[in-house]
Amino acid sequence: VAGLLGYTCYVIYLDRHPAEQKARDPNKKTLVILGTGWASVSLLKKLDTENYNVVVVSPRNYFLFTPLLPSCTTGTIEHRSIMEPIRSILRHKRASVQYYEAEASSVDPDRKVVKITDNSEVKGATVETEIPYDMLVVGVGAENATFGIPGVREHSCFLKEIGDAQHIRKKIMDCVETAAFKDQSNEEVNRLMHMVVVGGGPTGVEFAGELQDFFEEDIKKLVPEISPRFKVTLIEALPNVLPSFSKQLIDYTENTFREEKIDIMTKTMVKNVTKDTVEAEITKPDGSKELIVIPYGLLVWATGNAVRPVVRDLMAKIPAQKDSRRGLAVNPYLVVQGTRDIWAIGDCAVAGYAPTAQVAAQEGNFLAHLFNTMARTEAQEARIQELSSNLNLVQGGTPPAEAAQEIEALERQLKKIRNVKPFRYTHQGSLAYIGSEKAVADVSWWNGNLATGGSLTYLFWRSAYLSMCFSTRNRVLVLLDWLKSKAFGRDISR
Ligand code: NAD
């Protein structure tokens, strides 16, 4: 606690007022960064903003710590605890950064402009304008994949943004209160109390675990009359959940879910969604297929990522991108293939890695290092140019030895800094919460891998996520939320 207090005081002491920041220099190159997610914010954190005229565009004026988003759906954590306003992040930079709350709707790589759109509630109108760039970083992430399955967009909840978590939280309680309402038929109570999660990746698994905890720890006590009817079903098209984890952890998760009474339906592909049912095709052990209809009260759709329209539009304008399907194909320096001045990072980039927060953060850090180095290189080159032309001016006499020496030293330094190695991702491991105070972890440990699951892993999961939170403020708020929900139960008000 003393350490935390000390650190908080230190951060407050370091606080920089926007007026103390260096003004932007329009003579410098304009670097436009699209997005405020893991990739873009990691880039901004390490970027020396004095080197460029930096402009950030994103419709979301905060960074969201997505690993704890499933905990917001049940009120274990309050949503503001995992949000950090982008303007608080930017005010810590040495030179000021321009931020526009707007959506990038298209990029014109020939004219080097980004079209941005602001759906202003105050104005009650959509405002469109263009921003020119010298260098562009696309870090807009991805949208929810629906695979064109009918009814998904209309009837299910996603779990990507804060609004999604708030919507799910309200909908859970709507199902509970409606099921507890006077004179509901048995069939209707069963439907309302059936929570279906589609997609057995980490998002679906973590949400199913959180939901079961919520019922066991809170709803059972507060609304006991309907709690025996509560059921969570996790539907996955593949033969097992958590395909990216080791076999041992997949088995551990599936066994834990069985103990928690979460139904897992594997080899089951959802084909259609209606207002209150899911139609799915099960592949039986003999290979035959059966179509079943599952009534639900809440449906959460967590089947991974799809390309955003702005990215698809940009890909269509670059001939070298014609074979890329999952996003902007980039070279080892994260430059978008077929361009010289556009970089892509995070879930919208195809660099050969899974679309995770860890990859996005490392790509952002790499790009900050690359841009800082490029700026230093350009400054050194300009200085060499200046010294060389001074030397050439000295005619007839002996050239000043210091200038010649400085050129030599600068050229030696340049050689070193020009040698930036291409981006390489270092996997530090995967973590997932699976409910009833248990977690699974596939961690890279010195030379080997450690696969572990259970209550100790849960403590590790908690401390790892706490340390990864964006700011001290976030860390304190998350810690308090955990303590609060443990001591007083989760807040079930809608
Ligand atoms: P995912 O892509 O990891 O999993 C989606 C699952 O949905 C797949 O297993 C797929 O087989 C299944 N699916 C697709 N269509 C289906 C259908 N019609 N019916 C039934 N099942 C269907 O998605 P995610 O969990 O959202 O994760 C996205 C990315 O983010 C992944 O790379 C993941 O590793 C990462 N992530 C990691 C963590 C963590 O490490 N804790 C947490 C969240 C997300």
Residues whose N, C-alpha, C, O or C-beta is under 5 A from the ligand:
A	BS01	NAD	G199 G200 G201 P202 T203 G204 I235 E236 A237 L238 T268 M269 V270 A302 T303 G304 A354 P355 T356 S430 L431 A432
